[in-house]
Amino acid sequence: MIHHIVMFKLLETPDREQKDKNKMELKKRLEALPGKIDVIRSMKVGINVKESARAFDVVLVSTFDNLEDLEIYRVHPAHQEVVEYINGIREKTASVDYES
């Protein structure tokens, strides 16, 4: 089993409400992917609830049967659409993929 974890720090916006909308939209788009990409075994998306300088805003935790399935996910057009959206709203990302 491959565990794929990605954390997103979103760009600051002049208005806090817009950043909150961006978080919710990202969550919605990510959560739609399992219905479009059948190699995803599980997916959870969370929005940070504790503010701190080192905190990220959104986290994705997903699982795949193997690295080949993770690669299928990575290049899938539905995922690439979400990546394009993310690229417009993110400051930075961090990720880890591990096997169990």
C-alpha positions in Angstrom: 0.0 0.0 0.0 1.3 3.4 -0.9 0.3 6.4 1.3 0.4 9.8 -0.5 0.3 12.8 1.7 0.4 16.4 0.4 0.1 19.6 2.4 -0.8 22.9 0.8 -0.1 26.4 2.0 -2.3 28.8 0.1 -1.4 32.3 -1.0 -2.6 35.0 1.3 -5.4 37.1 -0.1 -6.4 40.7 0.7 -9.6 39.3 2.2 -9.7 36.4 4.6 -13.0 35.2 3.2 -11.4 34.6 -0.3 -8.7 32.4 1.2 -11.4 30.4 3.1 -13.3 30.0 -0.2 -10.1 28.8 -1.9 -9.6 26.2 0.9 -13.2 24.9 0.5 -13.0 24.8 -3.3 -9.7 22.9 -3.2 -11.2 20.4 -0.7 -14.3 20.0 -3.0 -12.2 19.4 -6.1 -9.9 16.9 -4.4 -12.8 15.0 -2.9 -14.3 14.6 -6.3 -11.3 12.7 -7.7 -12.1 9.2 -6.3 -15.2 9.2 -8.4 -13.1 9.9 -11.5 -9.9 7.9 -10.9 -10.5 4.3 -10.0 -6.9 3.6 -8.7 -7.5 5.8 -5.6 -8.2 3.4 -2.8 -8.9 6.0 -0.2 -8.8 9.8 0.1 -9.3 12.3 3.0 -8.9 16.0 2.7 -8.7 18.2 5.8 -8.6 21.9 6.4 -6.3 23.1 9.2 -8.0 24.3 12.4 -5.0 25.6 14.4 -3.2 28.7 13.2 0.5 28.9 13.5 3.4 30.2 11.4 4.5 26.6 10.4 1.0 25.3 9.7 -0.2 24.5 6.2 -3.8 25.2 5.2 -5.0 21.9 3.6 -3.9 18.3 3.7 -4.6 15.4 1.4 -4.1 11.8 2.6 -4.7 9.2 0.0 -3.8 5.5 -0.6 -2.9 3.5 -3.7 -2.2 -0.2 -4.2 1.3 0.5 -5.6 3.6 3.1 -7.2 2.2 2.4 -10.7 -1.3 3.4 -9.5 0.1 6.5 -7.9 1.7 7.4 -11.3 -1.6 6.7 -13.1 -3.3 9.2 -10.6 -0.5 11.7 -11.0 -0.9 12.0 -14.8 -4.7 11.5 -15.0 -6.5 14.4 -16.7 -8.9 14.9 -13.8 -6.0 15.2 -11.4 -4.1 17.5 -13.7 -7.2 19.8 -13.8 -7.0 20.1 -10.0 -3.2 20.6 -10.1 -3.8 23.6 -12.5 -6.3 25.1 -10.0 -3.8 24.5 -7.1 -1.0 26.2 -9.1 -3.1 29.4 -9.1 -3.8 29.5 -5.3 -0.8 27.9 -3.6 2.2 29.4 -2.0 3.9 26.1 -1.5 3.4 22.3 -1.0 5.1 19.5 0.8 4.6 15.9 0.2 5.6 12.4 1.3 4.9 9.0 -0.3 5.6 5.9 1.8 4.9 2.2 1.7 3.3 0.1 4.4 
